[in-house]
């Protein structure tokens, strides 16, 4: 250990710092509805939000737009930062956004998503637990 979070090789002096895997997650609004999706890797029947990792050379905003296009085939606008949370896969940071639907039809990326649809406050499916940023985004929408 060289510092609280770095390690240094005693032989060559090279210092290594933890790598951060940044991911983005977004709640997409369309009128009084939001887009919720069921990922194939979810344990349970709950629906969550479009999410994915930021690629090298991408801004957070570019990553959100790319992930939405790849996973559900939609265009979005008015991207707004919501908040973030540490995420333990591995050494991660999940950055949350709200966005507005701009256009397109839902076309699910079948390799990642098994279902997805627009839901309003009166017809919500099962949603994530309170500990997740996905749930905080949904709860903020429900309360406002």
Contact map, one row per residue, 1 for C-alpha under 8 A:
111111110000000000000000000000000000000000000000000000000000000000000000000000000000000000000000000000000000000000000000000000000000000000000000
111111110000001000000000000000000000000000000000000000000000000000000000000000000000000000000000000000000000000000000000000000000000000000000000
111111100000000000000000000000000000000000000000000000000000000000000000000000000000000000000000000000000000000000000000000000000000000000000000
111111000000000000000000000000000000000000000000000000000000000000000000000000000000000000000000000000000000000000000000000000000000000000000000
111111100000000011000000000000000000000000000000000000000000000000000000000000000000000000000000000000000000000000000000000000000000000000000000
111111110000001111000000000000000000000000000000000000000000000000000000000000000000000000000000000000000000000000000000000000000000000000000000
111011111000001110000000000000000000000000000000000000000000000000000000000000000000000000000000000000000000000000000000000000000000000000000000
110001111100111100000000000000000000000000000000000000000000000000000000000000000000000000000000000000000000000000000000000000000000000000000000
000000111111111000000000000000000000000000000000000000000000000000000000000000000000000000000000000000000000000000000000000000000000000000000000
000000011111100000000000000000000000000000000000000000000000000000000000000000000000000000000000000000000000000000000000000000000000000000000000
000000001111100000000000000000000000000000000000000000000000000000000000000000000000000000000000000000000000000000000000000000000000000000000000
000000001111110000000000000000000000000000000000000000000000000000000000000000000000000000000000000000000000000000000000000000000000000000000000
000000011111111000000000000000000000000000000000000000000000000000000000000000000000000000000000000000000000000000000000000000000000000000000000
000000011001111100000000000000000000000000000000000000000000000000000000000000000000000000000000000000000000000000000000000000000000000000000000
010001111000111110000000000000000000000000000000000000000000000000000000000000000000000000000000000000000000000000000000000000000000000000000000
000001110000011111000000000000000000000000000000000000000000000000000000000000000000000000000000000000000000000000000000000000000000000000000000
000011100000001111100000000000000000000000000000000000000000000000000000000000000000000000000000000000000000000000000000000000000000000000000000
000011000000000111110000000000000000000000000000000000000000000000000000000000000000000000100000000000000000000000000000000000000000000000000000
000000000000000011111000000000000000000000000000000000000000000000000000000000000000000000100000000000000000000000000000000000000000000000000000
000000000000000001111100000000000000000000000000000000000000000000000000000000000000000001111000000000000000000000000000000000000000000000000000
000000000000000000111110000000000000000000000000000011000000000000000000000000000000000011111000000000000000000000000000000000000000000000000000
000000000000000000011111000000000000000000000000000011000000000000000000000000000000000000011110000000000000000000000000000000000000000000000000
000000000000000000001111100000000000000000000000001111000000000000000000000000000000000000011110000000000000000000000000000000000000000000000000
000000000000000000000111110000000000000000000000001111000001001100000000000000000000000000000111100000000000000000000000000000000000000000000000
000000000000000000000011111000000000000000000000111100000000000100000000000000000000000000000111100000000000000000000000000000000000010000000000
000000000000000000000001111100000000000000000000111000000000000100000000000000000000000000000001111000000000000000000000000000000000010000000000
000000000000000000000000111110000111000000000000110000000000000000000000000000000000000000000000111000000000000000000000000000000000010011000000
000000000000000000000000011111000110000000000000000000000000000000000000000100000000000000000000011110000000000000000000000000000000000000000000
000000000000000000000000001111111110000000000000000000000000000000000000000000000000000000000000011110000000000000000000000000000000000000000000
000000000000000000000000000111111110000000000000000000000000000000000000000000000000000000000000000110000000000000000100000000000000000000000000
000000000000000000000000000011111100000000000000000000000000000000000000000000000000000000000000000000000000000000000000000000000000000000000000
000000000000000000000000000011111100000000000000000000000000000000000000000000000000000000000000000000000000000000000001100000000000000000000000
000000000000000000000000000011111110000000000000000000000000000000000000000000000000000000000000000000000000000000000111100000000000000000000000
000000000000000000000000001111111111000000000000000000000000000000000000000000000000000000000000000000000000000000000111000000000000000000000000
000000000000000000000000001111001111100000000000100000000000000000000000000000000000000000000000000000000000000000011110000000000000000000000000
000000000000000000000000001000000111110000000011110000000000000000000000000000000000000000000000000000000000000000011110000000000000000000000000
000000000000000000000000000000000011111000000011110000000000000000000000000000000000000000000000000000000000000011111000000000000000000000000000
000000000000000000000000000000000001111101001111100000000000000000000000000000000000000000000000000000000000000011110000000000000000000000000000
000000000000000000000000000000000000111111000011000000000000000000000000000000000000000000000000000000000000000111100000000000000000000000000000
000000000000000000000000000000000000011111000000000000000000000000000000000000000000000000000000000000000000001111000000000000000000000000000000
000000000000000000000000000000000000001111100000000000000000000000000000000000000000000000000000000000000000000100000000000000000000000000000000
000000000000000000000000000000000000011111111100000000000000000000000000000000000000000000000000000000000000000000000000000000000000000000000000
000000000000000000000000000000000000000011111000000000000000000000000000000000000000000000000000000000000000000000000000000000000000000000000000
000000000000000000000000000000000000000001111100000000000000000000000000000000000000000000000000000000000000000000000000000000000000000000000000
000000000000000000000000000000000000010001111110000000000000000000000000000000000000000000000000000000000000000000000000000001000000000000000000
000000000000000000000000000000000000010001011111000000000000000000000000000000000000000000000000000000000000000000000000000011110000000000000000
000000000000000000000000000000000001111000001111100000000000000000000000000000000000000000000000000000000000000000010000000011110000000000000000
000000000000000000000000000000000001111000000111110000000000000000000000000000000000000000000000000000000000000000000000000000110000011000000000
000000000000000000000000111000000011110000000011111000000000000000000000000000000000000000000000000000000000000000000000000000000000010000000000
000000000000000000000000111000000001100000000001111100000000000000110010000000000000000000000000000000000000000000000000000000000000000000000000
000000000000000000000011110000000000000000000000111110000000000100110000000000000000000000000000000000000000000000000000000000000000000000000000
000000000000000000000011100000000000000000000000011111000000001100100000000000000000000000000000000000000000000000000000000000000000000000000000
000000000000000000001111000000000000000000000000001111100000001000000000000000000000000000000000000000000000000000000000000000000000000000000000
000000000000000000001111000000000000000000000000000111110111001000000000000000000000000000000000000000000000000000000000000000000000000000000000
000000000000000000000000000000000000000000000000000011111100001000000000000000000000000000000000000000000000000000000000000000000000000000000000
000000000000000000000000000000000000000000000000000001111100000000000000000000000000000000000000000000000000000000000000000000000000000000000000
000000000000000000000000000000000000000000000000000000111110000000000000000000000000000000000000000000000000000000000000000000000000000000000000
000000000000000000000000000000000000000000000000000001111111111000000000000000000000000000000000000000000000000000000000000000000000000000000000
000000000000000000000000000000000000000000000000000001001111111000000000000000000000000000000000000000000000000000000000000000000000000000000000
000000000000000000000001000000000000000000000000000001000111111100000000000000000000000000000000000000000000000000000000000000000000000000000000
000000000000000000000000000000000000000000000000000000000111111110000000000000100000000000000000000000000000000000000000000000000000000000000000
000000000000000000000000000000000000000000000000000000000111111111000000000000000000000000000000000000000000000000000000000000000000000000000000
000000000000000000000001000000000000000000000000000111100111111111100000000000000000000000000000000000000000000000000000000000000000000000000000
000000000000000000000001110000000000000000000000001100000001111111110000000000000000000000000000000000000000000000000000000000000000000000000000
000000000000000000000000000000000000000000000000000000000000111111111000001100000000000000000000000000000000000000000000000000000000000000000000
000000000000000000000000000000000000000000000000000000000000011111111100000000000000000000000000000000000000000000000000000000000000000000000000
000000000000000000000000000000000000000000000000011100000000001111111110000000000000000000000000000000000000000000000000000000000000000000000000
000000000000000000000000000000000000000000000000011000000000000111111111111100000000000000000000000000000000000000000000000000000000000000000000
000000000000000000000000000000000000000000000000000000000000000011111111111000000000000000000000000000000000000000000000000000000000000000000000
000000000000000000000000000000000000000000000000000000000000000001111111100000000000000000000000000000000000100000000000000000000000000000000000
000000000000000000000000000000000000000000000000010000000000000000111111100000000000000000000000000000000011100110000000000000000000000000000000
000000000000000000000000000000000000000000000000000000000000000000011111110000000000000000000000000000000111100000000000000000000000000000000000
000000000000000000000000000000000000000000000000000000000000000000011111111000000000000000000000000000011111000000000000000000000000000000000000
000000000000000000000000000000000000000000000000000000000000000000011001111100000000000000000000000011111110000000000000000000000000000000000000
000000000000000000000000000000000000000000000000000000000000000010011000111110000000000000000000000011110000000000000000000000000000000000000000
000000000000000000000000000100000000000000000000000000000000000010010000011111100000000000000000001111100000000000000000000000000000000000000000
000000000000000000000000000000000000000000000000000000000000000000000000001111100000000000000000001111000000000000000000000000000000000000000000
000000000000000000000000000000000000000000000000000000000000000000000000000111110000000000000000011100000000000000000000000000000000000000000000
000000000000000000000000000000000000000000000000000000000000100000000000000111111000000000000000111100000000000000000000000000000000000000000000
000000000000000000000000000000000000000000000000000000000000000000000000000001111100000000000000111000000000000000000000000000000000000000000000
000000000000000000000000000000000000000000000000000000000000000000000000000000111110000000000011110000000000000000000000000000000000000000000000
000000000000000000000000000000000000000000000000000000000000000000000000000000011111000000000011110000000000000000000000000000000000000010000000
000000000000000000000000000000000000000000000000000000000000000000000000000000001111100000000011100000000000000000000000000000000000100000000000
000000000000000000000000000000000000000000000000000000000000000000000000000000000111110000001111000000000000000000000000000000000000100000000000
000000000000000000000000000000000000000000000000000000000000000000000000000000000011111000001110000000000000000000000000000000000000100000000000
000000000000000000000000000000000000000000000000000000000000000000000000000000000001111100111100000000000000000000000000000000000000000000000000
000000000000000000000000000000000000000000000000000000000000000000000000000000000000111111111100000000000000000000000000000000000000000000000000
000000000000000000000000000000000000000000000000000000000000000000000000000000000000011111111000000000000000000000000000000000000000000000000000
000000000000000000001000000000000000000000000000000000000000000000000000000000000000001111110000000000000000000000000000000000000000000000000000
000000000000000000011000000000000000000000000000000000000000000000000000000000000000001111110000000000000000000000000000000000000000000000000000
000000000000000001111000000000000000000000000000000000000000000000000000000000000000011111111000000000000000000000000000000000000000000000000000
000000000000000000011110000000000000000000000000000000000000000000000000000000000000011111111100000000000000000000000000000000000000000000000000
000000000000000000011110000000000000000000000000000000000000000000000000000000000001111100111110000000000000000000000000000000000000000000000000
000000000000000000000111100000000000000000000000000000000000000000000000000000000001111000011111000000000000000000000000000000000000100000000000
000000000000000000000111100000000000000000000000000000000000000000000000000000001111100000001111100000000000000000000000000000000000000000000000
000000000000000000000001110000000000000000000000000000000000000000000000000000001111000000000111110000000000000000000000000000000000110010000000
000000000000000000000001111000000000000000000000000000000000000000000000000000111110000000000011111000000000000000000000000000000000000010000000
000000000000000000000000011110000000000000000000000000000000000000000000000001111100000000000001111100000000000000000000000000000000000010000000
000000000000000000000000011110000000000000000000000000000000000000000000000111110000000000000000111110000000000000000000000000000000000000000000
000000000000000000000000000111000000000000000000000000000000000000000000000111100000000000000000011111000000000000000000000000000000000000000000
000000000000000000000000000111000000000000000000000000000000000000000000011110000000000000000000001111100000000000000000000000000000000000000000
000000000000000000000000000000000000000000000000000000000000000000000000011110000000000000000000000111110000000000000000000000000000000000000000
000000000000000000000000000000000000000000000000000000000000000000000000011100000000000000000000000011111000000000000000000000000000000000000000
000000000000000000000000000000000000000000000000000000000000000000000000111000000000000000000000000001111100000000000000000000000000000000000000
000000000000000000000000000000000000000000000000000000000000000000000000110000000000000000000000000000111110000000000000000000000000000000000000
000000000000000000000000000000000000000000000000000000000000000000000001110000000000000000000000000000011111000000011000000000000000000000000000
000000000000000000000000000000000000000000000000000000000000000000000011110000000000000000000000000000001111100000000000000000000000000000000000
000000000000000000000000000000000000000000000000000000000000000000000011100000000000000000000000000000000111110011110000000000000000000000000000
000000000000000000000000000000000000000000000000000000000000000000000111000000000000000000000000000000000011111110000000000000000000000000000000
000000000000000000000000000000000000000000000000000000000000000000000000000000000000000000000000000000000001111111000000000000000000000000000000
000000000000000000000000000000000000000100000000000000000000000000000000000000000000000000000000000000000000111110000000000000000000000000000000
000000000000000000000000000000000000001110000000000000000000000000000010000000000000000000000000000000000000111111000000000000000000000000000000
000000000000000000000000000000000000111100000000000000000000000000000010000000000000000000000000000000000001111111110000000000000000000000000000
000000000000000000000000000000000000111100000000000000000000000000000000000000000000000000000000000000000001010111110000000000000000000000000000
000000000000000000000000000000000000111000000000000000000000000000000000000000000000000000000000000000000001000011111000000000000000000000000000
000000000000000000000000000000000011110000000010000000000000000000000000000000000000000000000000000000000101000011111100000000000000000000000000
000000000000000000000000000000000011100000000000000000000000000000000000000000000000000000000000000000000100000000111110000000000000000000000000
000000000000000000000000000001001111000000000000000000000000000000000000000000000000000000000000000000000000000000011111000000000000000000000000
000000000000000000000000000000001111000000000000000000000000000000000000000000000000000000000000000000000000000000001111111110000000000000000000
000000000000000000000000000000011100000000000000000000000000000000000000000000000000000000000000000000000000000000000111111100000000000000000000
000000000000000000000000000000011000000000000000000000000000000000000000000000000000000000000000000000000000000000000011111100000000000000000100
000000000000000000000000000000000000000000000000000000000000000000000000000000000000000000000000000000000000000000000011111100000000000000000000
000000000000000000000000000000000000000000000000000000000000000000000000000000000000000000000000000000000000000000000011111110000000000000000000
000000000000000000000000000000000000000000000000000000000000000000000000000000000000000000000000000000000000000000000011111111100000000000000000
000000000000000000000000000000000000000000000110000000000000000000000000000000000000000000000000000000000000000000000010001111100000000000000000
000000000000000000000000000000000000000000001110000000000000000000000000000000000000000000000000000000000000000000000000000111110000000000000000
000000000000000000000000000000000000000000000111000000000000000000000000000000000000000000000000000000000000000000000000000111111000001000000000
000000000000000000000000000000000000000000000111000000000000000000000000000000000000000000000000000000000000000000000000000001111101011000000000
000000000000000000000000000000000000000000000000000000000000000000000000000000000000000000000000000000000000000000000000000000111111001000000000
000000000000000000000000000000000000000000000000000000000000000000000000000000000000000000000000000000000000000000000000000000011111001100000000
000000000000000000000000000000000000000000000000000000000000000000000000000000000000000000000000000000000000000000000000000000001111101100000000
000000000000000000000000000000000000000000000000000000000000000000000000000000000000000000000000000000000000000000000000000000011111111100000000
000000000000000000000000000000000000000000000000000000000000000000000000000000000011100000000101000000000000000000000000000000000011111110000000
000000000000000000000000111000000000000000000001100000000000000000000000000000000000000000000001000000000000000000000000000000010001111111000000
000000000000000000000000000000000000000000000001000000000000000000000000000000000000000000000000000000000000000000000000000000111111111111100000
000000000000000000000000000000000000000000000000000000000000000000000000000000000000000000000000000000000000000000000000000000000111111111110000
000000000000000000000000001000000000000000000000000000000000000000000000000000000100000000000001110000000000000000000000000000000000111111111000
000000000000000000000000001000000000000000000000000000000000000000000000000000000000000000000000000000000000000000000000000000000000011111111100
000000000000000000000000000000000000000000000000000000000000000000000000000000000000000000000000000000000000000000000000000000000000001111111110
000000000000000000000000000000000000000000000000000000000000000000000000000000000000000000000000000000000000000000000000000000000000000111111111
000000000000000000000000000000000000000000000000000000000000000000000000000000000000000000000000000000000000000000000000000000000000000011111111
000000000000000000000000000000000000000000000000000000000000000000000000000000000000000000000000000000000000000000000000100000000000000001111111
000000000000000000000000000000000000000000000000000000000000000000000000000000000000000000000000000000000000000000000000000000000000000000111111
000000000000000000000000000000000000000000000000000000000000000000000000000000000000000000000000000000000000000000000000000000000000000000011111
